[in-house]
Amino acid sequence: MKVIFKTAAVAAVLFSLVSCEEFGPVFTGKYDEPAYQEPVEMEATHSIADLVGTYENGKPYKINEDIIIAGKVSTTDQPGNFYKSLYIQDETGGIEIKIGKNGLYNDYKPGQTLYIKCKDLTIGQYGWKDNPRYGGNGMVQLGTSSTVAKYETSYMESPLIIDQHVFKGKPGEPVVPMVLSENPGPGEYSISELPGKDDTQKTNKFVGSLVTIKGLKYDNQVFVLLYLDSNKDKESADNRIFLSDEKTWGITTWAMSKSKMTEYIQSGLWDAAEIGSGSAAFGTVGEHKGDGTYPDIEKNAYSVSQYFKVGDKSIQVRTSGFCKFADREIDPEVLAGRKTIDVTGIITLYQGNIQFNLLDISGVKVN
C-alpha cells in the first residue's frame, strides 16, 4: 500500500517517526590483525526465520534452549553507517546481532560464516508500534536483556559474553544481493514482494537481507530529528525539532556531519521549523537565531532519512551523520526527479515502514 503523508495526519505521526536506535561515531581505522583462530564448524538447529517465529510482538524473552543459527556476514561498519552491530543472513532472511563493539569489520568479514549460540541471549524487536493505522512491525534482533523500557534488547558488551555466543566460521565470498525491480529480469524479484507493515523475517526473506532495489525516484521529502540539547530529555517536545512535513528543508546530502549541520542551520533554511509538533509547539528555530549562530540549538552530527519511491512503495534511506559519506551531495539530477537510482543495502522495518541502510556510498548507482 502506498505510503502517503496527509497534512491532517502529520501531527499524529511525527512522534512515531523517530527512525531507529541512535547512531554513534564508528572507529573506521585499522586495528592490529586479530590472532588467528581456527574456523569453527557447527550445525544450525534453526533457520533465522524459525528463530524469529518464536518471538511474539511486545514479548522479548531470554532463550533457554540450545539453539544455534548460522549465516553469512552481510554488512560492514567500516564506512560508519552501522553502529555496534552486524547482520547475518541465511536463505530465509537476515537478523541483527547486537555486538557492542566498534570496528567490527576487523573481526567479522563480509561473507564469513558466523554461528550464534542463542541460549541466554534475548530475542526482541526494535521499532514495533501497536497501532492499526500508523503501526506495524520493526526489526527482530538478538542481544542481551535490556533494562531500558523502550528497548527490548541490549548489546553484548563484554568480550566474555561475545565469545560465549559468537563463533567465526570459514571466510567466504561476499553475500550477493537479491535484486528487486518494477520490471524484474531473470533472477530478479518484483517490487511487489517488498515487505509489508506486518512482515518479519518469518514471512518475508528480504527483511534484514542484503538487496538491490532498482529505479528509486526522489520523493522530495526528508525526516530529521534535532535536539536543542541532547543531554536533556530526548522525549520532551520542547527539546525536539522535526524536519519533515513533506519538505526537503534544503537538505541535499545523505546525512550531515557537525560542520554540515551548522552550515545548514545558519543558512536560515530551517527558520520556519517548529520546536515540538502540532498543538505542542514551542516556537520556531528562527526565534533562536541570536547573533546568527543559533546559540540555543545544539550543533551535532545528525542522521537524515531521504525518501524515495518505486511503484507504490515508499523507501526511507537512512544515513548516519557519523558515516564517511554523510556530507556527500545527492546528484542534482536525482533531486530534480530526472534520474533514478539503484541502491544496495539492508532492508529493515520501523513501525511497519521500510527503512533502507546503505553499507557505503558505492551502494548508490545513478541511472
TABELHU-V194121 format. One record per run of one state. SS is the DSSP state (a for helix, b for strand, c for the rest). FROM is the first residue (numbers start at 1). TO is the last residue. If there is no record, write none. Layout:
ss:from:to
SS:FROM:TO
SS:FROM:TO
This chain:
ss:from:to
c:1:6
a:7:16
c:17:47
a:48:52
c:53:55
b:56:56
c:57:58
b:59:59
c:60:60
b:61:62
c:63:67
b:68:73
c:74:85
b:86:90
c:91:92
b:93:97
c:98:98
b:99:99
c:100:103
a:104:106
c:107:112
b:113:117
c:118:121
b:122:126
c:127:128
b:129:129
c:130:135
b:136:136
c:137:138
b:139:145
c:146:152
b:153:154
c:155:155
b:156:156
c:157:158
a:159:165
b:166:168
c:169:177
b:178:181
c:182:188
b:189:190
a:191:193
c:194:209
b:210:227
c:228:236
a:237:239
b:240:243
c:244:252
b:253:253
c:254:255
b:256:256
c:257:257
a:258:266
c:267:273
b:274:277
c:278:279
b:280:284
a:285:288
c:289:301
b:302:302
c:303:303
b:304:310
c:311:312
b:313:319
c:320:328
b:329:329
c:330:331
a:332:335
c:336:340
b:341:350
c:351:352
b:353:358
c:359:360
a:361:363
b:364:366
c:367:367
